[in-house]
Amino acid sequence: MAVSVRIALLGRLAVTSPSAASNGLPGRRAELVFAYLAAEHHRTVTRDELADALWPDRLPSRDRKSVV
């Protein structure tokens, strides 16, 4: 059984389905991770790529463990 889910990535993040709706996630970084993964859903995203997307200038060493 297919479930129809709509993900809005422009503006405020929103996820809606026939049975539920969500207007955002707790924290800006969580929204960025979700948006990036949703936009790249057709392929595997590596941990390093995700870290580069979250911290384009340089990944803080203390946050390396934060990227699961």
C-alpha positions in Angstrom: 0.0 0.0 0.0 1.5 3.3 -1.1 1.3 6.3 1.2 1.2 9.8 -0.3 3.6 12.2 1.5 4.2 15.8 0.6 7.5 17.4 1.6 7.9 21.2 1.2 11.5 22.2 1.3 11.3 25.9 0.3 10.5 28.3 3.1 9.5 26.6 6.3 9.9 22.8 6.2 6.6 21.0 6.2 5.7 17.3 5.9 2.1 16.3 5.2 0.3 13.0 4.6 -3.4 12.0 4.6 -3.2 11.1 8.3 -0.7 13.7 9.7 1.0 17.0 9.3 4.2 18.4 10.7 5.4 22.0 10.5 9.1 21.7 11.1 11.5 19.7 13.3 13.1 20.7 16.6 16.1 22.7 15.6 17.4 24.3 12.4 20.1 21.7 11.9 17.5 18.9 12.0 15.5 20.7 9.3 18.6 21.1 7.2 19.5 17.4 7.5 15.9 16.3 6.7 15.7 18.7 3.7 19.1 17.6 2.3 18.2 13.9 2.6 14.7 14.5 1.1 16.2 16.4 -1.8 18.8 13.6 -2.4 16.4 10.7 -1.8 17.3 9.0 -5.0 20.8 8.1 -3.8 22.9 7.3 -0.8 24.3 10.3 1.0 27.6 9.7 2.8 28.3 11.0 6.3 31.1 13.3 4.9 28.8 14.8 2.3 26.2 15.5 4.9 28.8 17.1 7.2 30.0 19.3 4.3 26.4 20.4 3.7 25.9 21.3 7.4 29.3 22.9 7.9 30.5 24.2 4.5 33.5 26.0 5.9 34.8 23.4 8.3 33.4 20.6 10.4 34.0 21.3 14.1 35.9 18.3 15.6 33.4 18.1 18.5 30.5 17.8 16.1 32.0 15.0 14.0 30.2 12.5 16.2 26.9 14.4 15.8 26.7 13.3 12.1 25.3 9.8 12.3 
